[in-house]
Amino acid sequence: MNSIIRNILSVILGFVIGSCVNMGLILISDKVIPPPTGADVTTLEGLKASIHLFQPKHFVFPFLAHALGTFIGAIAASVIAASHKIKFALVIGGLFFLGGLANVFMIPSPVWFIVLDLVGAYIPMSILAGKLAVRK
């Protein structure tokens, strides 16, 4: 397969796989840690209105979803890429970072979570994934 096509596919598949991991974790999060009583997490408006009820434990799964989604997506991109594996892992990290940044503006969250999420979930996970994929 042409290396350019393979590299493009690595980004597309890495993003799709990472997004599926992210969404899967978000979907099971309320079964592991139930939302606060009275919180409507089924709509963006309900989430915005009830975010003040959330405790730190309610932010564990969103962070895990962002970090593991990025990590798995970056691993996939690195493994699939024909060349520049760490760079393609970082592309996935950058794409997920942009999604996290958009999330900051859509869902009001505590400042500690915003900082932790933006600093710890995206670029570090993509670097780690890229380095692990290169070692194989």
Secondary structure, 3 states (H helix, E strand, C coil): CCHHHHHHHHHHHHHHHHHHHHHHHHHHHHHHCCCCCCCCCCCHHHHHHHHHHCCHHHHHHHHHHHHHHHHHHHHHHHHHCCCCHHHHHHHHHHHHHHHHHHHHHHCCCCHHHHHHHHHHCCHHHHHHHHHHHHHC
